[in-house]
Amino acid sequence: MTLNDAALTTGATAIKNEITHIQVHSTNAGPTWATGAVGSRVASTGTVDADGDITWSNVAFTGLPANQAIGGISFWTASTGGSNRGGGVPTGDATANAVGEWTLTSWTETSTAS
């Protein structure tokens, strides 16, 4: 079976709508993302492009420990509790600043039509 871009966009939109919060972790705690949480989850809304890629941009985290290393991020269906929907290791600047702020500048989950 081959899914086209319209089908991938429909599926990606449903996934994006389910993911309401992003969590920072001190280490890459995948695949369950049950350990190493730092600070609070941050509400975030992604966008879906015409071929089903989901992008989260400029997600600002505050209240982290000063100079906290960011070892991973995870996606959640709620601000507390909820269900995990995956995560990964950010690239680029992965350290909070001296006052405990860090911004996830961009994260894209890609899909491809066959």
C-alpha positions as CSV (number, residue, x, y, z in Angstrom):
1,M,0.0,0.0,0.0
2,T,1.2,3.5,-0.7
3,L,-0.1,6.6,1.2
4,N,-0.1,9.9,-0.6
5,D,0.7,13.3,0.8
6,A,-3.0,14.0,1.6
7,A,-3.2,10.9,3.8
8,L,0.1,11.7,5.5
9,T,-1.1,15.2,6.2
10,T,-4.3,13.9,7.7
11,G,-2.4,11.5,10.0
12,A,0.2,14.1,10.9
13,T,-2.5,16.6,11.8
14,A,-4.1,14.1,14.2
15,I,-0.7,13.4,15.8
16,K,0.1,17.1,16.1
17,N,-3.2,17.8,17.7
18,E,-2.7,15.0,20.3
19,I,0.8,16.3,21.3
20,T,0.1,19.4,23.5
21,H,3.3,19.6,25.6
22,I,7.1,19.1,25.4
23,Q,9.3,18.1,28.2
24,V,13.1,18.6,28.6
25,H,15.3,15.8,29.9
26,S,18.8,15.8,31.4
27,T,19.7,12.7,29.4
28,N,18.4,10.8,26.4
29,A,15.7,8.9,28.3
30,G,14.1,7.1,25.3
31,P,12.1,5.1,24.5
32,T,9.6,5.7,27.4
33,W,10.9,9.1,28.5
34,A,10.2,8.2,32.1
35,T,13.4,9.5,33.7
36,G,15.5,12.6,33.8
37,A,12.7,15.2,33.4
38,V,13.9,18.7,34.1
39,G,11.5,21.6,34.9
40,S,7.9,21.6,33.7
41,R,6.3,20.6,30.4
42,V,5.7,23.5,28.1
43,A,2.5,23.8,26.0
44,S,3.3,23.8,22.3
45,T,1.5,23.6,19.0
46,G,3.2,22.3,16.0
47,T,2.5,22.9,12.3
48,V,1.9,20.4,9.5
49,D,3.1,21.1,6.0
50,A,1.6,19.8,2.7
51,D,3.4,16.5,2.7
52,G,2.8,15.6,6.4
53,D,5.9,16.8,8.2
54,I,5.2,18.2,11.7
55,T,7.4,21.0,13.0
56,W,7.6,22.6,16.4
57,S,9.4,25.9,16.5
58,N,10.7,28.3,19.1
59,V,9.5,26.4,22.2
60,A,10.8,28.4,25.2
61,F,11.6,26.6,28.5
62,T,12.2,28.6,31.6
63,G,12.8,27.7,35.3
64,L,15.5,25.1,34.4
65,P,18.6,24.8,36.6
66,A,21.3,27.3,35.5
67,N,23.4,25.9,32.6
68,Q,21.4,22.6,32.6
69,A,22.5,20.2,29.9
70,I,19.6,19.2,27.6
71,G,20.0,15.5,26.8
72,G,16.6,15.0,25.2
73,I,13.0,16.2,24.7
74,S,9.8,14.3,24.8
75,F,6.3,14.8,23.5
76,W,3.2,14.5,25.7
77,T,-0.6,14.6,25.6
78,A,-1.0,16.6,28.8
79,S,0.8,19.1,31.0
80,T,1.1,16.3,33.7
81,G,0.4,12.6,33.4
82,G,-0.9,11.9,30.0
83,S,0.7,9.7,27.4
84,N,4.2,9.9,25.9
85,R,4.3,10.2,22.1
86,G,8.1,9.9,21.6
87,G,11.1,12.1,21.8
88,G,14.7,12.5,20.8
89,V,17.9,14.3,21.2
90,P,18.2,17.9,20.1
91,T,21.0,19.1,18.0
92,G,22.8,22.4,18.2
93,D,22.8,24.4,21.4
94,A,21.7,22.0,24.1
95,T,22.4,23.9,27.3
96,A,20.2,26.2,29.3
97,N,21.6,29.6,29.9
98,A,22.8,31.0,33.3
99,V,19.2,31.9,34.3
100,G,17.7,28.5,33.3
101,E,16.2,29.4,29.9
102,W,16.5,27.2,26.8
103,T,14.7,27.4,23.5
104,L,14.0,24.5,21.2
105,T,14.4,26.4,18.0
106,S,13.0,23.8,15.6
107,W,12.1,20.1,15.6
108,T,10.6,18.3,12.6
109,E,9.1,14.9,12.4
110,T,9.1,13.9,8.7
111,S,6.9,11.6,6.7
112,T,7.4,10.4,3.1
113,A,4.9,9.3,0.5
114,S,5.9,6.3,-1.4
